[in-house]
């Protein structure tokens, strides 16, 4: 009799467990996809230029040392598009020479930035369409070029532009 009761309890437990793994998974997956798609639609950096632009020189915990480019020319969207159109006809060597000439006037200053938990971080999708996707802290690597928007002493947003 005891074996019959124990067997019934085990069988009911297994049925209850397995029924929890049934069709709800599809609903959970659909909900997760909705959350991800709505989250990526709202990704954008502040409209003003970033306060810090440069490469990550070192990382310790959540503190970054960024080689901030001081005195770099800030272009409007129209100026950036005009420069892009001008360079479209240049050879790779000419593009590199123009970039080197621009960088001669830029000074580099080390800036320490503490990245708080939950700070908005984005990176390119890698598809070449100019789209962005959410980034995580592990995407930040020494040598990566980033832009950092500050709100006082606090990090508002980070965009990872390249490695």
N, C-alpha and C positions, 0 to 999 in steps of 0.2 A: 504494500500500500504506500509506504514511504517513497519507494522508487517511482511509483506512478505520479505522486504529487510533485516530487522533485523534477521528474521528466517534463511534466506539464508546465511547471514554472519556467524551466529552461527554454522550452519550446515557445511559450508566450513571450519571454524576454527576447528571444532571437527574432520572432516575428515583429515585435514592436521596434526593435533596433533596425531591422532591414526595411520596414515600412517608412522609417524616417529618412532613409537614403533613396527614396523613390523619386517621384516626379517633381518634388519641390526643388531639386537641384537645377532644373531648367529655369524655374522662376528666379532662383537666386542668381544664376548666371545672367539672365536678362536684366535683373536689377543692377548687378555689378557693371554690365556694359553701359547701362543708362547713366550710372554715376560717373564712369570714366569719360564717356563722351561729353557729358555736361561739364565736367571738370576741365577738359582740354579746350572747350569752346571759350571759357572765360580767361584763358591765359593771355596776359598782356603785361608788358612792363609799363611803368609810368611814362607819360608823354614827354616829360622833360628829359634833357640829356643826363646820363649817369654821372654821378659825382666822382666815381673811381673807375678807371679803365686801365687794365694792364694784365700782366701775367702773374700767376701765383708763384711766388718765390719759395715759400715754405708753408707747411701746415703742421700745427700741433694741437691735437684735439679739435675743437671747433674754432680755433683762432687761425686766421690766414694772414700771411704777410704778402701784400700785393705790390708789385713794382708799378706804381701808378704813373701814367704818362701825363706829365704836367706841361701845359702850353700847347697841347695838341689842338689842331683846328677842329672846331665843332661845326659840322655841316647840317644844313636843313635837308629835308627829304628831297626837295627840288635840286639842290646843289649836289647831293649824293647821286641822284639819278643822272645829272648832267656829266659828272665825273665818270660814272660807270659807262655812259655812252661814249665818252672820249676815249676811254681805255679799251673799249671793245675792239678797236682797230689796231691796237698795239700788239707787238710780239711779247712773249713771256719775258724776255730780257728787258724790253722797254718798260714793262709794268714793274718789274723788280727795281729798276733804276729809279723810276718815279716814286715808288714806295720808300726806297732808301733815302731819297732827297727829302721827302716829307718827314721822315723820322729823324733827320739830322737836327732839326729845330726843336725836337721833343726832349725834355729833361725827364729823368726817372727819379721818383721819390718813393721810398718804402713806406707803406701805410699798413697798419695793423687793423684787421677787421674781425670781429667776433660774430660768427653766424649763429643766430639763435635757433632753437628748435622751432620748426614750423614756418621758417622764413620761406617766402615764395622763391622758388628756383625753377628756371626754365632753360631749355636747350633746344637746338634745332632738331627737326625730325630726321634729318639726314637724307631726305628725298630730293633736296634741291629746289623745293617749291616755296621756301621762305617760311614754312610753317614751324610752329613751336610745340613742344610737349613738356610736361612736368618733369623736372629733374629731381634727383635726390642728392643728399650730401655726398654719397660715395662717387658721384659723377665729378666732383671737384678733385682735380689732381694737380700736383706741382707742374708748372709749365703751361697750364691751361690759360687761355686768354678769357677774361671775364669782365663784365660791366656790373657795377654795384650801385644801386640807388639807395641813398641814405635818407632817413627821417630823423634829423638831429644826430644823435650818436647811435641810433639804431638802424640796422639793416632793414630796408623796406623790400628790396627785390634783388635777385642776382640772375644774370643771364650768362650762361656758359657759351662762349662764341667759338672756341676751337682749342685744339691741343697743339 
